[in-house]
Amino acid sequence: MQSPHGMVATAGPPRLFVLRIAIVFCAPMLVNGIALPFFPTWLHTLSMTDWEIGVVLAVPMVVRVFTAPLAGMIADRIGDRASVLVWSGTMSLATAVALLFTDHFWPVLILYTLQGIVYAPYLPITDAIALSGVRRWHFDYSRMRFWGSLAFIVSTMVGGWLSGIFGGAMVLPAMTVGFVTTVITAFIAPRIGKPRRPSPISALAVTPTGSAGQIDVQLMMIGAALVNASHGMFYAFAAILWGAEGYSGTEIGVLFSVGVAAEVLFFIVSARLRRRISLWTMIVLGCSVSVFRWIVFPQDLGFAGYFALQCLHAFTFAAIHVGVQGRIVERVAEEKEASAQGLYFFYNGIFMALTTFLSGYLFAWYGIDGFYAMSAVAALGLVLLLLARSIQPQRLGSGGNTSEST
């Protein structure tokens, strides 16, 4: 039996697959909703310099990107990918508890780096399980993923409220609670067995042809990772910058949350958009908006201006994420999917680490004007993505038009 999308029907999915994956996506976002905006402010309360903050944030990214591809390959070979989630959540919780008892640069750097290593596989493996559901049972990826974004909003808003009461002291306990949820949801994750090679007669928009080593896939992932990395200075210093400008913890939480709210709205409408515009259009639009976002950010915008600018996160992250994940499904065979997710995570992590590390110097030297450098990084990513689109394989019988020419 064949689906309308040309995919071969398989045995039924695990019970409540979509709901369970949505719950699993929520857990790491509860952690990230605290860590992303407020962990740098906790480091700032320890009287660390901008350079030290940049190092603490960047070094774990460099180290952990080497563990994510390895975890992806292991997950492709063991009995079930969800087993990796149990290990990742448990070890991450252990490092979070240890961080509660540290307050100096070197212990914080070591423990946060260890946390980055063991936490790295959680989200890409969850993505890989979700994408198996997309391939085997035709579930809508966005409907599963956007619940994680909602969890991020709730976590960030609660974190902003708590920071107004307890200041930076709330960050580590709140992160620890989040890591408890990653352990619990790891046991909820659907068990779907080893990934299977797609049937030869399966046909997505472009038939998956095997590995992520194809040049167009490589350029796509590198270009998208560079655009994602252009957010590095924002994640490292936006909360500190806004705090110095007099915004309250609640206002900072609102500014972070509205960006993710816009992201959620994009996830909701993305299925409809995909019927009207191509994945490549989504990706290129998101990259172009990224260049614009970081050019405008250094201006004196005020709260309302920053609020409006944050809404562009729907394009600078969500549009690119949906587009890239869709292209991975189209171009990468299922048994290589977790490895592809790990490789994409590697590119994201290594470039994000580089921009985060450099942002410590840029912020110390130029303050908010350092964001102009982030615009240049996004522009480079856009160039690579346009190149990837131009060299993608052509559909047979298409008369020379690529499969995503619209």
PyMOL commands that set and color helices and strands:
alter all, ss='L'
color gray80, all
select helices_A, chain A and resi 17-45+50-64+67-77+82-99+105-119+122-137+141-188+215-229+232-244+249-274+279-296+302-310+313-331+334-391
alter helices_A, ss='H'
color red, helices_A
deselect
rebuild
show_as cartoon
